Amino acid sequence: MLTITLLGTAATMPLPERALTAAVAECGGHSLLLDCGEGTQTAARRAGVNLMRADAICLTHYHGDHIFGLPGLLQTLGAQGRTRPLVLLGPEGLLEVWRAVYALTGPLPYAVKPLVCRAGQPVALDALSDGWPAGATLLPVATKHRVRSLGYRLDLPRAGRFDPEKARALGVPVTQWRLLQRGQAVPLAERMVQPTEVLGAPRKGLRFVFSGDSAPCPALEQAAQGADLLLCDATYALPEQQEQAAQWGHSTFGQSAALAAKAGVKRLWLVHYSPMITDPEQHLAQAQSIFSAAECGFDGKRITLHYEENEE
């Protein structure tokens, strides 16, 4: 299963009830922090999210409302005793940003490993930590903003059903069944037993997409195909604000809903509200008239996504 928690839904400036952009994706005691706007630490505490579990911080771009919480968080993790490395992901320009952040944090008691991401080149999450399921990937997606920016798609694949009778017939010890279920080959006396010999066809996994700041674009729509949850830029509420949204590289409620409908996602959470939007729920009907499964995101909103049990 995969748990998504919104930590910040504000754009430009924090408000009393909205921190700046951040969200957490958790699986099996490990997590990814997506963006780190001002107020991320406080929002995480309110939501009961332990950021010490983060294996990576994934930055969509380097505007201040997405990264100004980073120096303080890195210092806090060190003060809390973190020693294991932390990966810092982001688009081109990451190394320069990391040098500026390091100038603020000073030496840390753990290694921070910057990794520049390229759109379309997936990152294997079990390479960050063996706590992630085998085959879990983070795919950077080129988005449409005023600066170079990325969205991120998290995919958790699901292997086919394990057939214990086939494993017994092949002579695989019970203690090694788990390896086959995780997609690893198992050595026997004379040969290697491959997972495909004891597993059925792959079943539907889980897919989560975080747009970051973006105007509607084909790459984001393609990446979101069939997603279980899409968190999408909804900086502007009204249809007549589309020209303003395009000027600044953002989306309206209706544009995000239209993209979700075209992509066939299961759920859409609107996020990244302009300070002009005092009550997002007042404008939700506009999005729901286009995509009925649209919801307003809010700080602390959480969902746990589960595999479909009827998948054979």
For each residue, the residues with C-beta under 8 A, 3 or more apart:
1: 27 206 304 305 306 307
2: 25 26 27 154 156 206 208 228 304 305
3: 25 26 27 302 303 304 305
4: 23 24 25 26 208 229 231 302 303 304 305
5: 23 24 26 47 49 300 301 302
6: 9 22 23 231 269 271 297 298 299 300 301 302
7: 19 22 23 24 39 40 43 44 47 49 299 300
8: 14 18 19 20 21 22 23 35 37 39 40 43 299
9: 6 18 19 21 271 272 273 297 298 299
10: 13 14 15 18 19 20 21 37 65 272 273 275
11: 20 21 65 213 235 250 272 273 274 275
12: 65 274 275
13: 10 20 65 275
14: 8 10 18 19 20 37 38 39
15: 10 18 275
16:
17: 298 299
18: 8 9 10 14 15 273 298 299
19: 7 8 9 10 14 22 37 38 39 40 42 43 69 299
20: 8 10 11 13 14 37 38 39 40 65 66 68 69
21: 8 9 10 11 35 37 65 66 212 271 272
22: 6 7 8 19 33 34 35 36 37 39 40 43 44 69
23: 4 5 6 7 8 33 34 35 210 231 271
24: 4 5 7 31 32 33 34 44 49 51 54
25: 2 3 4 31 32 34 154 208 210
26: 2 3 4 5 29 30 31 49 53
27: 1 2 3 30 31 132 133 136 156
28: 131 132 133
29: 26 53 131
30: 26 27 53 55 129 131 132
31: 24 25 26 27 49 51 53 54 55
32: 24 25 54 55 56 57 58 125 138 154
33: 22 23 24 36 40 51 54 56 57 58
34: 22 23 24 25 58 60 152 210 212
35: 8 21 22 23 58 59 60 66 67 212
36: 22 33 40 57 59 66 67 68 69 70 73
37: 8 10 14 19 20 21 22 40 65 66 67 68 69
38: 14 19 20 64 65 68 69
39: 7 8 14 19 20 22 42 43 69
40: 7 8 19 20 22 33 36 37 43 44 51 69 73
41: 44 45 51 69 72 73 76
42: 19 39 45 46
43: 7 8 19 22 39 40 46 47 299 300
44: 7 22 24 40 41 47 49 50 51
45: 41 42 48 49
46: 42 43 299 300
47: 5 7 43 44 299 300 302
48: 45
49: 5 7 24 26 31 44 45
50: 44 53
51: 24 31 33 40 41 44 54 73 76 77
52: 77 80 82
53: 26 29 30 31 50
54: 24 31 32 33 51 57 86
55: 30 31 32 86 87 125 128 129 131 132
56: 32 33 86 87 88 89 128 138
57: 32 33 36 54 70 73 86 87 88 89
58: 32 33 34 35 89 90 138 152 210
59: 35 36 62 66 67 70 88 89 90 91 94 97
60: 34 35 66 90 91 143 149 150 151 152 210 212 213
61: 66 90 91 145 147 148 149 150 212 213
62: 59 66 67 90 93 97 147
63: 66 67 147 213
64: 38 67 68
65: 10 11 12 13 20 21 37 38 68
66: 20 21 35 36 37 59 60 61 62 63 212 213
67: 35 36 37 59 62 63 64 70 97 101
68: 20 36 37 38 64 65 71
69: 19 20 22 36 37 38 39 40 41 72 73
70: 36 57 59 67 73 74 101
71: 68 74 75 101 104 105
72: 41 69 75 76
73: 36 40 41 51 57 69 70 76 77
74: 70 71 77 78 86 101 105 108 112
75: 71 72 78 79 105 108
76: 41 51 72 73 79 80
77: 51 52 73 74 80 82 86 108 110
78: 74 75 81 82 105 108 109 110
79: 75 76
80: 52 76 77
81: 78 109
82: 52 77 78 86 109 110
83: 109 110
84: 110
85: 110 111 112 113
86: 54 55 56 57 74 77 82 110 111 112 113
87: 55 56 57 112 113 115 128
88: 56 57 59 94 98 112 113 114 115
89: 56 57 58 59 94 115 117 123 138 140
90: 58 59 60 61 62 93 94 97 114 116 117 150
91: 59 60 61 94 116 117 140 148 149 150
92: 116 148
93: 62 90 96 97 148
94: 59 88 89 90 91 97 98 114 115 116 117
95: 98 99 114 116
96: 93 99 100
97: 59 62 67 90 93 94 100 101
98: 88 94 95 101 102 112 114
99: 95 96 102 103
100: 96 97 103 104
101: 67 70 71 74 97 98 104 105
102: 98 99 105 106 112
103: 99 100
104: 71 100 101
105: 71 74 75 78 101 102 108
106: 102
107:
108: 74 75 77 78 105 111 112
109: 78 81 82 83
110: 77 78 82 83 84 85 86
111: 85 86 108
112: 74 85 86 87 88 98 102 108
113: 85 86 87 88
114: 88 90 94 95 98
115: 87 88 89 94 123
116: 90 91 92 94 95
117: 89 90 91 94 121 123 140 150
118: 121 140
119: 140 141 142 150 219
120: 139 140 141 142
121: 117 118 140
122: 137 138 139 140
123: 89 115 117 127 128 137 138 139 140
124: 127 128 136 137
125: 32 55 128 129 132 136 137 138 154
126: 129 130 132 133 134 135 136
127: 123 124
128: 55 56 87 123 124 125 132
129: 30 55 125 126 132
130: 126
131: 28 29 30 55
132: 27 28 30 55 125 126 128 129 136
133: 27 28 126 136 156 157 182
134: 126 157 182 183 184
135: 126 156 157 183
136: 27 124 125 126 132 133 154 155 156 157
137: 122 123 124 125 154 155
138: 32 56 58 89 122 123 125 152 153 154 155
139: 120 122 123 152 153 154 155 223
140: 89 91 117 118 119 120 121 122 123 150 151 152
141: 119 120 150 151 152 153 209 219 220 223
142: 119 120 149 150 217 219
143: 60 149 150 151 211 212 213 214 217 219 220
144: 149 214 215 216 217 219 220 249
145: 61 148 149 212 213 214 215 249 250
146: 248 249
147: 61 62 63 249
148: 61 91 92 93 145
149: 60 61 91 142 143 144 145 212 213 214 249
150: 60 61 90 91 117 119 140 141 142 143 212
151: 60 140 141 143 209 210 211 212 214 220 223
152: 34 58 60 138 139 140 141 209 210 212
153: 138 139 141 207 208 209 210 223 224 227
154: 2 25 32 125 136 137 138 139 206 207 208 209 210
155: 136 137 138 139 205 206 207
156: 2 27 133 135 136 205 206 207
157: 133 134 135 136 202 205
158: 202 203 204 205 206 307 311
159: 162 181 182 183 195 199 202 203
160: 199 200 201 202 203
161: 199 200 203 312
162: 159 167 177 180 181 198 199
163: 166 167 198 199 200
164: 167 168 177
165: 168 169
166: 163 169 170 197 198
167: 162 163 164 170 172 177 180 193 198
168: 164 165 171 172
169: 165 166
170: 166 167 188 193 197 198
171: 168 188
172: 167 168 176 177 180 186 188 193 198
173: 176 177
174: 177
175: 178
176: 172 173 179 180 186
177: 162 164 167 172 173 174 180 181 198
178: 175 181 182
179: 176 182 184 185 186
180: 162 167 172 176 177 183 184 185 186 193 195 198 199
181: 159 162 177 178 195 199
182: 133 134 159 178 179
183: 134 135 159 180 195
184: 134 179 180 195
185: 179 180 192 193 194 195
186: 172 176 179 180 192 193
187: 191 192 193
188: 170 171 172 191 192 193
189:
190:
191: 187 188
192: 185 186 187 188
193: 167 170 172 180 185 186 187 188 197 198
194: 185 197
195: 159 180 181 183 184 185 198 199
196: 199
197: 166 170 193 194
198: 162 163 166 167 170 172 177 180 193 195
199: 159 160 161 162 163 180 181 195 196
200: 160 161 163 203 312
201: 160
202: 157 158 159 160 205
203: 158 159 160 161 200 307 308 311 312
204: 158 307 308 311
205: 155 156 157 158 202 307
206: 1 2 154 155 156 158 228 305 307
207: 153 154 155 156 226 227 228 229
208: 2 4 25 153 154 227 228 229 230 231 305
209: 141 151 152 153 154 220 223 224 227 229 230 231 232 265
210: 23 25 34 58 60 151 152 153 154 231
211: 143 151 214 220 230 231 232 233 256
212: 21 34 35 60 61 66 143 145 149 150 151 152 233
213: 11 60 61 63 66 143 145 149 233 235 249 250 272
214: 143 144 145 149 151 211 217 220 232 233 249 250 251
215: 144 145 233 245 246 249 250 251 255
216: 144 220 221 251 255 256 258 259
217: 142 143 144 214 220 221
218: 221 222
219: 119 141 142 143 144 222 223
220: 141 143 144 151 209 211 214 216 217 223 224 259
221: 216 217 218 224 225 259 262 263
222: 218 219 225 263
223: 139 141 151 153 209 219 220
224: 153 209 220 221 227 230 259 260 263 265
225: 221 222 263 264
226: 207 263 264 265
227: 153 207 208 209 224 230 263 265 266
228: 2 206 207 208 265 266 267 305
229: 4 207 208 209 265 266 267 268 269 303 305
230: 208 209 211 224 227 259 260 263 265 267 268 269
231: 4 6 23 208 209 210 211 269 271 297
232: 209 211 214 251 256 259 260 268 269 270 271
233: 211 212 213 214 215 250 251 256 271 272
234: 237 251 252 253 256 270 271 272 273 280 287
235: 11 213 245 248 250 251 252 272 273 274
236: 241 242 244 245 250 251 252 253 274 277
237: 234 241 252 253 273 274 276 277 280 282 283 286
238: 241 252 253 283 286
239: 242 252 254 286
240:
241: 236 237 238 244 245 252
242: 236 239 245 246 252 255
243: 246 247
244: 236 241 247 248
245: 215 235 236 241 242 248 250 251 252 255
246: 215 242 243 249
247: 243 244
248: 146 235 244 245
249: 144 145 146 147 149 213 214 215 246
250: 11 145 213 214 215 233 235 236 245 272
251: 214 215 216 232 233 234 235 236 245 255 256 259
252: 234 235 236 237 238 239 241 242 245 255 256
253: 234 236 237 238 256 257 270 283 284 286 287 294
254: 239 257 258 286 287 290
255: 215 216 242 245 251 252 258 259
256: 211 216 232 233 234 251 252 253 259 260 268 270 287 294
257: 253 254 260 261 268 286 287 288 289 290 291 294
258: 216 254 255 261 262 290 291
259: 216 220 221 224 230 232 251 255 256 262 263
260: 224 230 232 256 257 263 265 268 291 293 294
261: 257 258 264 290 291
262: 221 258 259
263: 221 222 224 225 226 227 230 259 260
264: 225 226 261
265: 209 224 226 227 228 229 230 260 268 293
266: 227 228 229 293
267: 228 229 230 293 295 303
268: 229 230 232 256 257 260 265 287 291 293 294 295
269: 6 229 230 231 232 295 296 297 301
270: 232 234 253 256 273 280 284 287 294 295 296 297
271: 6 9 21 23 231 232 233 234 297
272: 9 10 11 21 213 233 234 235 250
273: 9 10 11 18 234 235 237 270 277 280
274: 11 12 235 236 237 277
275: 10 11 12 13 15
276: 237
277: 236 237 273 274 280 283
278:
279: 282
280: 234 237 270 273 277 283 284 296 297 298
281: 284 296
282: 237 279
283: 237 238 253 277 280 286 287
284: 253 270 280 281 287 288 294 295 296
285: 288 289
286: 237 238 239 253 254 257 283 289 290
287: 234 253 254 256 257 268 270 283 284 290 291 294
288: 257 284 285 291 292 294
289: 257 285 286
290: 254 257 258 261 286 287 294
291: 257 258 260 261 268 287 288 294
292: 288
293: 260 265 266 267 268
294: 253 256 257 260 268 270 284 287 288 290 291
295: 267 268 269 270 284
296: 269 270 280 281 284
297: 6 9 231 269 270 271 280 301
298: 6 9 17 18 280 301
299: 6 7 8 9 17 18 19 43 46 47
300: 5 6 7 43 46 47
301: 5 6 269 297 298
302: 3 4 5 6 47
303: 3 4 229 267
304: 1 2 3 4
305: 1 2 3 4 206 208 228 229
306: 1 309
307: 1 158 203 204 205 206 311
308: 203 204 311
309: 306
310:
311: 158 203 204 307 308
312: 161 200 203
